[in-house]
Amino acid sequence: MMERSRSVTFPNGVKLIKWGKKEEPTEELVAAEMRRFGYTVYDLQTIDPWFERDRHAHDDPEIRGAVDGVTTFHFDDIPITVEGGDILLIPGGLAHEVISHNGRAFSAYKGSISGERKVTEHAHAKGSVESIRRDASAAGGK
């Protein structure tokens, strides 16, 4: 049977592709799907329940491939909720916040066309990869 992915492109240029396969998304399947779009996958990140990431923008076009859980990307007046298996394509320079409005962890791959992470902060960088690592280090984690 043929897979039936659905996609929508929002007025701000963000594109959401819903998981169209019968099998549950796995790390391997999601990473392979992301590469189909020509992006280099560079990080698998899990965020805690009730997570908030300050407003920021990626300098280059970015991709997110959700493996498990649910979270919402807030692009000014356009909230886009992403769940396991979904692929989110974000144009470079488009500012947004990420907020998990639920008690589940969310895991997603991140990637870019260049394979590098380049971010411009528009706030205090709360929830950034760097602040998460700094907080874990201060708490005695790795």
C-alpha positions as a Python dict, from the first residue, in 0.01 Angstrom:
ca = {
    (1, 'M'): (0, 0, 0),
    (2, 'M'): (122, 349, -82),
    (3, 'E'): (216, 594, 194),
    (4, 'R'): (8, 911, 215),
    (5, 'S'): (200, 1204, 357),
    (6, 'R'): (12, 1531, 389),
    (7, 'S'): (186, 1865, 384),
    (8, 'V'): (95, 2226, 433),
    (9, 'T'): (296, 2539, 359),
    (10, 'F'): (211, 2833, 585),
    (11, 'P'): (211, 3202, 478),
    (12, 'N'): (549, 3254, 653),
    (13, 'G'): (711, 2986, 434),
    (14, 'V'): (724, 2713, 701),
    (15, 'K'): (632, 2371, 564),
    (16, 'L'): (493, 2086, 778),
    (17, 'I'): (493, 1732, 641),
    (18, 'K'): (281, 1488, 841),
    (19, 'W'): (402, 1129, 889),
    (20, 'G'): (240, 917, 618),
    (21, 'K'): (382, 572, 687),
    (22, 'K'): (195, 287, 852),
    (23, 'E'): (485, 204, 1085),
    (24, 'E'): (564, 415, 1390),
    (25, 'P'): (844, 670, 1341),
    (26, 'T'): (1186, 557, 1463),
    (27, 'E'): (1511, 750, 1487),
    (28, 'E'): (1639, 575, 1172),
    (29, 'L'): (1322, 631, 966),
    (30, 'V'): (1293, 999, 1063),
    (31, 'A'): (1663, 1069, 989),
    (32, 'A'): (1630, 900, 649),
    (33, 'E'): (1318, 1105, 570),
    (34, 'M'): (1502, 1429, 659),
    (35, 'R'): (1793, 1343, 426),
    (36, 'R'): (1540, 1299, 142),
    (37, 'F'): (1491, 1678, 155),
    (38, 'G'): (1866, 1743, 108),
    (39, 'Y'): (1943, 1838, 468),
    (40, 'T'): (2230, 1716, 685),
    (41, 'V'): (2110, 1578, 1017),
    (42, 'Y'): (2336, 1700, 1299),
    (43, 'D'): (2168, 1647, 1635),
    (44, 'L'): (1902, 1439, 1811),
    (45, 'Q'): (1767, 1645, 2100),
    (46, 'T'): (1518, 1551, 2369),
    (47, 'I'): (1349, 1833, 2554),
    (48, 'D'): (1178, 1799, 2889),
    (49, 'P'): (803, 1831, 2947),
    (50, 'W'): (683, 2192, 2978),
    (51, 'F'): (999, 2309, 2795),
    (52, 'E'): (1032, 2668, 2671),
    (53, 'R'): (1289, 2797, 2422),
    (54, 'D'): (1332, 3175, 2388),
    (55, 'R'): (1280, 3353, 2059),
    (56, 'H'): (1558, 3286, 1812),
    (57, 'A'): (1619, 3233, 1440),
    (58, 'H'): (1838, 2995, 1246),
    (59, 'D'): (2063, 3179, 1005),
    (60, 'D'): (2020, 2908, 739),
    (61, 'P'): (1714, 2700, 645),
    (62, 'E'): (1657, 2436, 913),
    (63, 'I'): (1473, 2107, 939),
    (64, 'R'): (1324, 1928, 1237),
    (65, 'G'): (1230, 1562, 1228),
    (66, 'A'): (1013, 1464, 1524),
    (67, 'V'): (1074, 1116, 1658),
    (68, 'D'): (846, 1113, 1963),
    (69, 'G'): (621, 1344, 2163),
    (70, 'V'): (450, 1674, 2079),
    (71, 'T'): (565, 2037, 2091),
    (72, 'T'): (465, 2368, 1934),
    (73, 'F'): (679, 2610, 1734),
    (74, 'H'): (548, 2965, 1769),
    (75, 'F'): (613, 3183, 1464),
    (76, 'D'): (461, 3518, 1564),
    (77, 'D'): (88, 3464, 1499),
    (78, 'I'): (127, 3111, 1359),
    (79, 'P'): (167, 2827, 1613),
    (80, 'I'): (259, 2496, 1448),
    (81, 'T'): (227, 2178, 1653),
    (82, 'V'): (466, 1897, 1563),
    (83, 'E'): (432, 1533, 1670),
    (84, 'G'): (627, 1210, 1620),
    (85, 'G'): (709, 1150, 1253),
    (86, 'D'): (642, 1506, 1137),
    (87, 'I'): (900, 1698, 937),
    (88, 'L'): (918, 2077, 979),
    (89, 'L'): (1106, 2294, 727),
    (90, 'I'): (1190, 2641, 860),
    (91, 'P'): (1321, 2919, 632),
    (92, 'G'): (1646, 3083, 741),
    (93, 'G'): (1608, 3397, 951),
    (94, 'L'): (1250, 3324, 1063),
    (95, 'A'): (1224, 3402, 1438),
    (96, 'H'): (1032, 3160, 1659),
    (97, 'E'): (992, 3012, 2005),
    (98, 'V'): (942, 2648, 2100),
    (99, 'I'): (703, 2562, 2382),
    (100, 'S'): (589, 2218, 2497),
    (101, 'H'): (239, 2264, 2632),
    (102, 'N'): (225, 1917, 2785),
    (103, 'G'): (387, 1675, 3029),
    (104, 'R'): (566, 1459, 2772),
    (105, 'A'): (926, 1477, 2658),
    (106, 'F'): (977, 1559, 2288),
    (107, 'S'): (1258, 1413, 2076),
    (108, 'A'): (1354, 1548, 1736),
    (109, 'Y'): (1644, 1555, 1498),
    (110, 'K'): (1776, 1890, 1387),
    (111, 'G'): (1953, 1961, 1064),
    (112, 'S'): (2047, 2222, 808),
    (113, 'I'): (2155, 2228, 447),
    (114, 'S'): (2513, 2317, 549),
    (115, 'G'): (2516, 2068, 837),
    (116, 'E'): (2605, 2347, 1079),
    (117, 'R'): (2401, 2505, 1357),
    (118, 'K'): (2395, 2884, 1324),
    (119, 'V'): (2152, 3068, 1553),
    (120, 'T'): (2073, 3434, 1618),
    (121, 'E'): (1922, 3489, 1962),
    (122, 'H'): (1637, 3739, 1997),
    (123, 'A'): (1606, 3705, 2376),
    (124, 'H'): (1810, 3555, 2661),
    (125, 'A'): (1878, 3214, 2499),
    (126, 'K'): (1668, 3031, 2762),
    (127, 'G'): (1632, 2671, 2651),
    (128, 'S'): (1913, 2689, 2395),
    (129, 'V'): (2147, 2392, 2354),
    (130, 'E'): (2418, 2598, 2521),
    (131, 'S'): (2205, 2693, 2822),
    (132, 'I'): (2086, 2332, 2866),
    (133, 'R'): (2448, 2210, 2867),
    (134, 'R'): (2553, 2489, 3104),
    (135, 'D'): (2267, 2408, 3345),
    (136, 'A'): (2346, 2034, 3335),
    (137, 'S'): (2714, 2104, 3401),
    (138, 'A'): (2632, 2328, 3697),
    (139, 'A'): (2408, 2053, 3837),
    (140, 'G'): (2688, 1798, 3808),
    (141, 'G'): (2562, 1634, 3486),
    (142, 'K'): (2756, 1594, 3165),
}
